[in-house]
């Protein structure tokens, strides 16, 4: 998983403009821990790995709609289609399906 995790972290930066501090906030760890993951010096526990995989999938879907900086902004800004909640908070709390449902609506043209 170490090489795969490094690729996921790189892709989160490239497609989502997420920085180490953003990923650390999402995973509830220190930025130094995220750097160790990226370097292959450590690996997150399985729960955090799944969280990062889900975040990566969301960012991948959003990259079809937005530029990287816009993707980051969308994740961290309260959104009306998410009842004023931030997508990043929903992903962190295990409600990734809610975020993906909104992305599907947006892909279908239902922008709010």
N, C-alpha and C positions, 0 to 999 in steps of 0.2 A: 504494500500500500504506500510505501514511502515515496517511490517515484510517481505513482499516480496522484498522491496527495500534493506533491510539489507542482505537478501539472495543473491540478485544480486551483491551487493558490495563485499560480501564474495567470491562469485564465480569468480568475476573479479580478485580478488587477487589470488585465488587458481589456476584457469585455465590460467590466463593471466599474472600473476606476476605483475599486476598493483598495485601500491602503492597509498596511499591517495593523494599525490601530483600529480600523473598522472591523477587520476580521477578529481581532482580539476582543472587541466589545461584543460582537455577535456570539463568540464562543465562550465568553466570560473567563478569559485567561489574559495573561500579560502579553504585550507586544513581543517581548523576548521569547515567549513560548511559541508564538506563531513563527518567528524567525527560525527557531530550532526545528520546527516542523518542515519549513521550506528548505532547510539545509539537510534534512534527513537525519538530524541528530536526535530527534525524538518523534513520537507519533501520538496523536490525540487518542483518547479512549474511544471505544466504538460509538458511543452516543454522540460525541462531538464529530466524529468522522461522518456519521449519517447526516448531521446538521449541515456540515460543509458540502456534502454531496447534494442535498436538497437546495441549499443556497446556490450552488453552481448551476443546477438545473433551472432555477428561477432566472438567474442572470443570463444564462444561455437563451432562454425564451425572450427575455426583455431585449436582448441584443438585436433581435429581429425588428424591434420597434424603435429603439433609441440608440443614440451614440453612447459611448461608455460613461461620460460625465452625467448625461441625462439618466442613465440607468441607476447610477449611484444616488442621484437626487430622488428618483422615484422610490427607491428602497427606503430612504431615510426621511421622507416627507409624509406627513399625514395625508391620506388619500380619501376623497369622498366616496369612492367605490368600495372602500374598506371601512366604511363607517367612521372615517376620521382617524383611523389607526395607521401606524406605519407598517409597511410590509415587513421590514426587518424584525419588528417585534413579534409579528404573527409567525414568521418563520422560526424564530427562536423559541416561541412557546408551543411549537408543534402544529401550527395551523397553516402549513404550507399549501394545503389544498385550497384554502380560502383565497390565497394570493394567486394561485394558478387559475382559479375560476375567474378572477378579475382579468388576468392576462388573456385568457381565452375570449372574454367579452371584448376586450380591447382589440384583439386580433380580428374579431368579427366586425369591428367598427363602432362599438358602443363606448365612446370616450366620454368621460364625465369630468 
